[in-house]
Every structure is written in C-alpha cells, then in structure tokens.
C-alpha cells in the first residue's frame, strides 16, 4: 500500500503571509506544514510586517514553521530567540535564497562558498535544543561542489530534514 504524500507549502516573499496561509488552509486543506517567508534582521531590528506575520494568534489553521536567514551566529541567536519567545518549536534555516541583496551579505546561498562561515552559523543550533531545525539550501552559488562539501557536516547536525533546490 502506498503511503500518502506529505505536503509542505513553500513561502513566497510578499505573498504567502498569515492571511494567505490561513485562507489556503481553511479552503484547500491537505497541507501538513506551511513555512513563513524568511525572517531577517534589518539594520538593528526586525521588520514590523514580519513580526505581525509570526504572531501565533494569526496562524491558527495550519502547522507553521518560521524560516530564518542569517549571516552570523549573532543574527541567528536573535532570530531563533524571537521564534522561541513566540512559542515556535520548529524553524527552517534558509541557505538557498539567491537574491543579490541577501547573497552579498553572506546570507542564503551567498554563504555557501564559505564553508567555515556555514559551520560556525549552523553550530548555533546547539544553543536552542528546544527548537527542531531544518535547512533549505541550493546546490551552490558558483558550483554544486559547495553544497556537496557541506554534506558530511550537515549529516552530523540534529536536523529534522534537508530541502535541496537543484538550481
């Protein structure tokens, strides 16, 4: 007997906010997990729009996993701390965003050419044992070898899953 597919709903910045996710969950059903567009630090703080989107009271119809994008352990700690304070026990780490404004700052796919920075960033997950982390990444910024070089390290982390974008 074939097991049913588990559906995860990927985010699209600017479109899949809490109102969209709630409406989709109530009308279409069948999605196990929705992911937020990535939360990031902008200058010294969070954007109000992202804070409103994370409020648990605005996300009652569906299982929600907030997604983060960070370039340093300090950014990671602040974002994961926000997730923890908001009551989330799962989070996704974005190592795949190709937007130049993020990639130039070593966020998303822009950090992949720097494996030592990736390792320092991801080791921060051990500081948040109450949160289950997953990672989304691309094969690389310049070449597929960038992601492949990280696989032994990623295999040693307590991740729930890894999502790989082939481009």
ZAMARGU-4260 file (C-alpha; in steps of 0.2 Angstrom, whole numbers, plus 5000, padded with zeros to 4 digits):
<rodrens>
0) 5000/5000/5000 | 5007/5017/4995 | 5008/5030/5009 | 5000/5047/5006 | 5012/5061/5001
5) 5016/5074/5014 | 5014/5091/5008 | 5025/5106/5013 | 5020/5123/5007 | 5035/5134/5002
10) 5034/5153/5005 | 5035/5167/4993 | 5040/5183/5000 | 5027/5196/4999 | 5013/5184/4995
15) 5011/5170/5007 | 5008/5180/5023 | 4997/5174/5038 | 4981/5179/5029 | 4985/5169/5014
20) 4991/5154/5023 | 4975/5154/5034 | 4964/5156/5020 | 4973/5142/5010 | 4972/5130/5025
25) 4954/5133/5028 | 4949/5132/5009 | 4960/5119/5002 | 4967/5108/5017 | 4979/5094/5015
30) 4995/5104/5018 | 5004/5097/5033 | 5016/5112/5036 | 5017/5130/5030 | 5034/5139/5030
35) 5035/5158/5033 | 5045/5169/5021 | 5062/5171/5029 | 5064/5182/5044 | 5079/5193/5045
40) 5087/5207/5054 | 5087/5223/5045 | 5099/5236/5052 | 5097/5233/5071 | 5079/5225/5072
45) 5065/5215/5064 | 5053/5222/5052 | 5035/5225/5059 | 5027/5216/5045 | 5037/5200/5049
50) 5033/5202/5067 | 5015/5203/5064 | 5016/5188/5052 | 5023/5177/5066 | 5010/5180/5079
55) 5003/5163/5084 | 4986/5170/5085 | 4986/5175/5067 | 4992/5157/5062 | 4979/5145/5070
60) 4973/5135/5055 | 4989/5127/5050 | 5005/5120/5056 | 5018/5134/5054 | 5037/5133/5053
65) 5045/5150/5053 | 5060/5152/5042 | 5076/5162/5046 | 5090/5169/5035 | 5106/5175/5044
70) 5124/5178/5041 | 5131/5177/5058 | 5129/5167/5074 | 5123/5184/5082 | 5109/5186/5069
75) 5105/5168/5071 | 5103/5170/5090 | 5092/5185/5089 | 5080/5177/5076 | 5079/5160/5085
80) 5076/5169/5101 | 5061/5178/5093 | 5055/5161/5087 | 5057/5153/5104 | 5048/5168/5113
85) 5034/5167/5100 | 5031/5149/5105 | 5038/5140/5090 | 5047/5124/5092 | 5052/5121/5074
90) 5062/5133/5062 | 5069/5132/5045 | 5086/5139/5041 | 5087/5147/5023 | 5104/5144/5014
95) 5096/5145/4997 | 5090/5162/4994 | 5098/5169/4978 | 5093/5187/4980 | 5108/5198/4977
100) 5104/5209/4992 | 5105/5194/5004 | 5118/5184/4995 | 5131/5199/4995 | 5129/5199/5014
105) 5133/5180/5015 | 5115/5176/5018 | 5106/5162/5009 | 5115/5155/4995 | 5128/5168/4997
110) 5136/5160/5012 | 5139/5143/5003 | 5156/5147/4996 | 5162/5150/5014 | 5160/5133/5022
115) 5169/5139/5038 | 5156/5153/5040 | 5142/5140/5037 | 5148/5129/5050 | 5150/5142/5063
120) 5132/5148/5059 | 5124/5131/5060 | 5133/5126/5076 | 5122/5139/5084 | 5108/5127/5083
125) 5115/5118/5098 | 5111/5133/5109 | 5092/5131/5105 | 5089/5112/5110 | 5070/5116/5112
130) 5069/5120/5093 | 5070/5107/5079 | 5079/5114/5064 | 5078/5110/5046 | 5089/5118/5032
135) 5084/5123/5015 | 5099/5125/5003 | 5104/5126/4985 | 5117/5116/4976 | 5128/5131/4977
140) 5131/5149/4972 | 5145/5146/4960 | 5146/5127/4959 | 5137/5111/4965 | 5153/5106/4975
145) 5149/5120/4988 | 5134/5110/4995 | 5142/5093/4992 | 5156/5099/5003 | 5144/5103/5017
150) 5135/5086/5017 | 5146/5077/5030 | 5145/5092/5042 | 5126/5093/5039 | 5124/5075/5042
155) 5131/5077/5059 | 5119/5090/5064 | 5102/5086/5073 | 5091/5092/5058 | 5073/5086/5055
160) 5076/5087/5036 | 5086/5095/5022 | 5077/5103/5007 | 5088/5104/4992 | 5085/5116/4977
165) 5094/5109/4962 | 5097/5126/4954
</rodrens>
